[in-house]
Each structure stands twice: as structure tokens, then as C-alpha cells.
Amino acid sequence: MSKVYKKTSGNGHIALYLGKRDFVDNVDSVELVDGAVKVDPAGLDGKKVFVYLACAFRYGSDDLDVIGLSFRRDIWIQRVQVYPPTGASVTKTPMHESLMKKIGEQGCPFSFQMPANLPCSVSLQPGPNDAGKACGVDFEIKAYIANTPDEEVEKKDTCRLMIRKIQFAPSSNKPGPKAEITKQFMMSDKPVILEASLEKEIYYHGDPIVVNVKINNETTKVVKKITVLVEQLASVVLYSSDTYTKMVCSEEFAETVNANSSFEKSFQITPLLANNKEKRGLSVDGRLKDEDTNLASTTLSQGDKEMQGIIISYKVKVNLTTGGGGLLGGLTGSDVTLELPLTLMSPKPAGK
């Protein structure tokens, strides 16, 4: 084990130990969260030691919590007593063995199994003048000294570490989606047929996305330009379900498709967080400190259980701007738009 993450309580009587802070969600199951707490029984004054793992939606800074409003909503929480031992057996993992060697006799192991229908760690990008912690979905492990598991606890009696629940792209990539739309214009008896497809189903953050476009313009109009854009859709599912759409990439191509002609070309666009740094409320992959991150990854789910929190998806839009032709000219000009689903994720690192 190359690194150990440790947090000690203010009074020094307990310390929380983890061997890693990223836990992988494989869609049907999530890696076991296993750690240990070092306990100094002499400082407990007859109290017990508990640990909880909570998945919460944060929608404001803790600093604002002065008028009794809670700016965190727990989506899922589980508590265990680690000291004194309850007799319930904790199945020892290799991570437990490593941590216990480091801690010694005062170590108390714990483990949590997260359900598969929890959201992943996602932050909403703050605006340039926003202070405090970012809004979003986060996961926290907290060890604390108390008489009962859910009583109010003083800060000096607690220690906490943030962890992340992350998903990686599946190793197999399928052919990308394909769609077609036929648009009939006013005063025209023949249509424009727009077809678009992606080369593959899954794209990695930072990779160019290749969009294949075919146009069959059977009208008297001229296609004056082609716009290809990517939108991020963040569904926030708490008390109700609201979807927020942010454009993360847009490119205009000055391609002309004359009346009664056809056209075929591939276009490349690359959605990057670096080009969206000022966009307040954009969803980004959760980070533990001020490290670099990327646009939030597409949320993969089994589909049979409703998730709460923030669920991320993307779509590619191809838009044709037409005009001219016929007696009414520009008055009958219109846009033709086609949408394709896009899966944007990080590849699985070697050894994970």
C-alpha cells in the first residue's frame, strides 16, 4: 500500500485511516469501502465510537448555515459502531490487514457496501465570484465519539475524510448512434434529408468527436452553414426532477449545399472543460481538493432503479441553416436539427 490517508479528531482520541479515496462503481456493484479507526479508549469517557458513510447533495456553503437551514441533504447514509466491538463480525479484507499493521492493537476495522443506484461524485462549477464549497454530490466518511449513533456531536470529537465514487468507460466500445430526419418546408414539395452518425458509442474526455454528416437537399433552398454542438444535460433528482442544459462546445462550418444537390463530410469537435471555465453551474467530475478535473462523465445506470442526485448525459446536435430559393426567399428559410446521444467518460486506468 503506497499511501495512507489519515485524519485525527481535534481531541486526539480517534483517528480515521483509509488506504484509498477513489471507489469504482461498475454499474452493477460498487467497490467495498474499507478502512479503520484508531481508538484511544482512555479518552472516551465511557462513550462509544461510530463511523458513518454518507452520500449527500450539497446546495450551498456550510458557512451559510447560520439561520438553521440545512444546505446538505443526505441521499444515503449508513452508520456502524466500531468501539466497543458489538460482536458483529467484519470480514477482514487485504486493505484492513495493511491498515491494522500500521495502526496496531488500537485499530478497529469497518466496511461499507454502497448500493449501485447512488450517483457518482459530481460538482457544479462555481462562478468566478462564488466562494465556499462547490454544490454537488459528495461522499463523506466520518468517525465520531458519542453515546448514540445519531446524537449531535462536537467538532473536536469527529474526524472526516471525503471519498469519491467514480465510473470508468466500459472496455468494449460499440458502433456509434445514427439518426436521420426529413424536413419539409413551406412552399416546397420536396424535403431536405439530414443524416448524422458518430463513429463510436463512447468517447474519452479530451478526444475529438467525429460527426459524420450526410445531406440530401431536394429543395430549391440553399443550406448556408452547418453547426455542430455538444450539450451537457444534468438531471437533478431530489424532491422533484429538473434538467439543466449547458452548451459545452459549438462549431460553425461555412459549408454550402446548393439546391437539388447532396453533400457528405465528417466534422470534428472537442468539448473541453478548459473552454468552459467561466460557465457557472456546469457539472464537472467531483474532486477531492483543487486538483484538475474534467467535464462530468456520463452516468451509467442499470435503468431499473431510480437514482437521486445529479445524473449526467450528453447529446450532439447537428443544425443546418437554410435560406433563399422560391418566391418568398428568406421568409421560408428554416433550420433542420438532428440530435445524437453521446457518452463521454474517462478510460479505466491500468491496474484498476
C-alpha positions in Angstrom: 0.0 0.0 0.0 1.7 3.1 -1.2 -0.3 5.8 0.6 -2.4 6.0 3.7 -5.0 8.8 4.3 -5.3 9.8 7.9 -7.4 12.3 9.8 -7.2 12.8 13.6 -10.0 14.2 15.8 -9.5 17.6 17.5 -9.1 15.9 20.9 -6.7 13.4 19.5 -8.6 10.3 20.8 -9.6 8.8 17.5 -8.0 8.8 14.0 -9.6 7.7 10.7 -7.5 5.7 8.3 -8.2 4.9 4.6 -5.9 3.2 2.0 -7.6 4.9 -0.9 -10.2 7.6 -1.6 -11.5 6.6 -5.1 -14.0 3.8 -5.2 -15.1 2.4 -8.5 -18.8 1.9 -9.5 -19.0 -1.0 -12.0 -22.7 -0.2 -12.6 -24.0 -3.5 -11.1 -21.9 -3.2 -7.9 -19.5 -0.7 -6.2 -16.1 -1.4 -4.6 -16.3 -2.1 -0.9 -15.3 0.9 1.2 -13.0 -0.4 3.9 -11.0 1.4 6.4 -10.1 1.5 10.1 -10.3 3.8 13.2 -7.5 4.1 15.8 -9.2 4.4 19.2 -7.6 5.6 22.5 -10.1 4.1 25.0 -8.7 6.2 27.8 -10.1 9.4 26.2 -13.6 8.2 25.5 -15.1 8.8 29.0 -17.4 5.8 28.6 -18.7 6.8 25.2 -18.7 4.8 22.0 -17.1 5.3 18.6 -19.2 5.2 15.4 -18.4 5.6 11.7 -20.8 6.7 9.0 -20.6 6.9 5.3 -22.9 9.5 3.7 -23.8 10.4 0.2 -25.2 13.9 0.2 -26.3 16.6 -2.1 -24.7 19.9 -1.1 -26.5 23.0 -2.4 -24.8 25.8 -0.6 -21.8 26.6 1.5 -21.7 25.4 5.1 -20.8 29.0 6.1 -24.4 30.0 5.2 -25.8 27.6 7.7 -26.5 30.3 10.3 -30.2 30.6 10.2 -31.0 26.9 10.8 -31.3 26.0 7.2 -29.6 22.7 6.1 -27.6 23.1 3.0 -26.9 19.3 2.8 -29.4 16.7 2.0 -28.4 13.1 2.7 -29.3 10.8 -0.2 -28.0 7.7 1.6 -26.3 7.2 5.0 -25.1 4.1 6.9 -23.7 4.0 10.5 -21.7 1.3 12.3 -20.3 1.1 15.8 -16.6 0.2 15.8 -15.8 0.6 19.6 -16.6 -1.2 21.8 -16.9 -4.1 19.4 -20.5 -5.2 19.0 -19.7 -8.8 18.2 -20.8 -8.4 14.6 -18.1 -9.8 12.5 -16.3 -7.6 10.0 -14.9 -9.7 7.1 -11.3 -8.7 7.0 -10.0 -7.5 3.6 -6.4 -7.2 2.5 -6.8 -3.4 3.0 -7.9 -4.0 6.6 -4.8 -6.2 7.2 -2.5 -3.4 5.8 -4.1 -0.7 7.9 -4.2 -2.7 11.1 -0.4 -3.4 10.7 0.1 0.3 10.6 -2.2 1.2 13.4 -1.5 -1.7 15.8 -3.7 -3.0 18.6 -5.9 0.1 18.8 -7.2 -0.4 15.3 -10.9 -1.1 14.7 -11.8 -2.1 11.1 -15.0 -1.1 9.3 -16.5 -1.6 5.9 -19.5 -0.2 3.9 -21.2 -1.6 0.8 -22.7 1.2 -1.2 -25.8 0.4 -3.3 -25.4 0.5 -7.1 -28.1 3.2 -7.6 -26.2 6.1 -5.9 -25.0 8.9 -8.1 -21.3 9.5 -8.8 -19.3 12.3 -7.3 -20.2 15.5 -9.3 -19.5 19.2 -8.5 -21.3 22.2 -10.0 -18.7 24.6 -11.3 -18.9 27.8 -9.2 -18.9 31.2 -10.9 -15.8 33.5 -10.8 -17.0 35.3 -7.7 -18.5 32.3 -5.8 -16.8 31.4 -2.5 -17.1 28.4 -0.3 -17.5 24.7 -1.2 -19.0 23.8 -4.6 -22.5 22.5 -4.8 -22.9 18.9 -6.0 -22.9 15.3 -4.8 -20.2 14.2 -2.4 -19.3 11.2 -0.2 -18.0 11.6 3.3 -16.7 9.1 5.9 -16.9 10.4 9.5 -15.7 8.8 12.7 -17.1 10.3 15.9 -17.3 9.8 19.7 -20.9 9.7 21.0 -23.3 7.8 23.3 -25.7 7.1 20.5 -25.2 6.9 16.7 -27.4 9.9 15.8 -26.8 12.4 18.5 -25.4 15.9 18.0 -21.6 15.7 18.2 -19.0 18.4 19.0 -16.5 19.0 16.2 -13.5 18.1 18.4 -15.0 14.6 18.8 -15.0 13.9 15.0 -12.7 13.3 12.1 -13.7 13.0 8.5 -12.4 12.2 5.0 -14.1 12.8 1.7 -14.1 10.0 -0.8 -15.2 9.7 -4.5 -17.5 7.3 -6.2 -16.4 7.1 -9.9 -17.3 5.3 -13.0 -14.9 4.4 -15.9 -15.8 3.7 -19.5 -16.6 0.1 -20.3 -13.7 -1.7 -22.1 -15.8 -2.6 -25.1 -16.8 0.1 -27.5 -19.7 -0.3 -29.9 -20.5 1.5 -33.1 -21.9 5.0 -32.5 -25.5 6.1 -32.8 -27.1 7.1 -36.1 -30.1 9.2 -36.9 -32.0 10.7 -39.8 -34.6 13.5 -40.2 -36.6 14.5 -43.2 -37.7 18.1 -43.2 -40.4 19.5 -45.5 -40.5 23.3 -46.0 -43.5 25.5 -46.6 -44.0 26.2 -50.3 -41.8 23.3 -51.2 -42.9 19.8 -52.3 -39.6 18.1 -51.7 -37.6 17.7 -48.5 -34.1 18.1 -47.0 -32.8 14.8 -45.7 -30.2 15.1 -42.9 -28.4 12.0 -41.6 -25.7 12.0 -38.9 -23.7 9.4 -37.0 -20.9 9.1 -34.5 -18.0 6.7 -35.2 -18.3 5.0 -31.8 -20.5 4.9 -28.8 -18.1 6.1 -26.1 -15.6 9.0 -26.3 -12.9 9.8 -23.7 -12.6 13.3 -22.2 -10.3 15.4 -24.5 -10.7 13.2 -27.5 -12.0 14.8 -30.7 -15.6 13.6 -31.6 -16.0 12.8 -35.2 -19.5 13.5 -36.5 -20.4 12.1 -40.0 -23.0 14.2 -41.8 -24.9 13.4 -45.0 -27.3 15.9 -46.6 -29.6 15.3 -49.5 -31.1 18.7 -50.4 -34.0 18.1 -52.8 -35.5 21.6 -52.3 -34.9 24.9 -54.1 -33.2 26.2 -50.9 -29.6 26.5 -50.1 -28.0 25.2 -46.9 -25.8 28.1 -45.9 -24.0 26.7 -42.8 -23.7 23.6 -40.6 -23.4 24.0 -36.8 -22.3 21.0 -34.7 -22.6 21.4 -30.9 -22.4 19.3 -27.7 -24.8 19.9 -24.8 -24.5 18.6 -21.3 -27.7 17.6 -19.6 -27.7 17.5 -15.8 -30.8 16.0 -14.2 -31.0 17.0 -10.6 -33.3 14.5 -8.9 -34.1 15.4 -5.3 -37.6 16.5 -4.3 -38.5 16.7 -8.0 -36.6 16.2 -11.2 -35.2 19.2 -13.0 -32.9 19.1 -16.0 -30.3 21.8 -16.7 -28.8 22.1 -20.2 -25.4 23.7 -20.9 -23.7 24.0 -24.2 -20.1 22.9 -23.8 -18.9 23.1 -27.4 -20.1 24.7 -30.6 -18.5 24.9 -34.1 -19.9 26.6 -37.2 -18.8 25.3 -40.6 -19.3 27.5 -43.6 -20.4 24.7 -45.9 -22.8 25.4 -48.7 -25.2 22.7 -50.0 -26.9 24.0 -53.1 -30.5 23.3 -54.2 -31.0 19.8 -55.6 -27.6 18.5 -54.5 -26.1 16.2 -51.9 -23.2 16.6 -49.5 -21.2 14.3 -47.3 -18.4 15.2 -44.8 -17.0 14.4 -41.3 -16.6 17.2 -38.8 -14.5 17.1 -35.6 -15.4 18.9 -32.3 -13.7 18.6 -28.9 -15.7 19.5 -25.8 -13.2 20.6 -23.1 -13.6 22.0 -19.6 -10.8 24.4 -20.3 -13.0 26.2 -22.7 -15.9 26.4 -20.2 -14.1 27.7 -17.1 -16.5 30.7 -16.6 -19.7 28.7 -17.0 -21.4 28.7 -13.7 -23.4 25.6 -12.8 -21.6 23.4 -15.3 -21.3 19.8 -14.0 -17.7 18.5 -13.5 -16.3 15.3 -12.2 -16.0 15.5 -8.4 -12.6 16.4 -7.0 -11.2 15.9 -3.5 -9.0 19.1 -3.4 -8.4 21.8 -6.0 -7.0 19.3 -8.5 -7.7 19.4 -12.2 -10.8 17.7 -13.3 -12.9 17.4 -16.5 -16.4 17.8 -17.6 -18.7 15.4 -15.6 -18.7 11.9 -17.0 -21.9 10.4 -18.4 -23.8 8.5 -15.7 -24.1 4.8 -16.4 -27.0 3.0 -14.7 -28.9 -0.2 -14.8 -32.0 1.7 -15.5 -34.3 -0.3 -13.3 -33.8 1.8 -10.1 -34.3 5.5 -9.9 -31.1 7.4 -8.8 -31.2 10.5 -6.8 -28.6 13.3 -7.0 -27.2 14.5 -10.3 -27.4 12.3 -13.4 -25.3 13.4 -16.4 -25.9 12.8 -20.1 -24.7 14.5 -23.3 -26.0 15.0 -26.8 -24.5 16.1 -30.1 -26.7 18.4 -32.2 -26.3 19.0 -36.0 -28.0 22.1 -37.2 -28.5 23.2 -40.9 -29.3 26.8 -41.6 -31.1 27.2 -44.9 -32.4 30.2 -46.9 -33.1 31.5 -50.3 -34.9 29.8 -53.2 -38.5 30.3 -54.3 -40.7 33.4 -54.5 -40.6 34.1 -50.7 -36.9 33.7 -50.3 -35.7 34.2 -46.7 -39.2 34.2 -45.3 -39.5 30.5 -45.8 -35.9 29.8 -44.6 -35.7 27.4 -41.7 -33.3 25.3 -39.6 -33.1 21.5 -39.7 -31.8 20.0 -36.4 -30.8 16.4 -35.5 -29.7 15.0 -32.1 -27.5 12.1 -31.2 -26.8 10.7 -27.7 -23.1 11.0 -26.7 -21.3 9.0 -23.9 -18.3 11.0 -22.5 -16.2 9.2 -19.9 -12.6 8.5 -18.7 -10.9 5.3 -19.6 -10.2 2.8 -16.9 -6.6 3.2 -15.6 -4.3 0.3 -15.9 -4.5 -1.9 -12.8 -7.9 -0.7 -11.6 
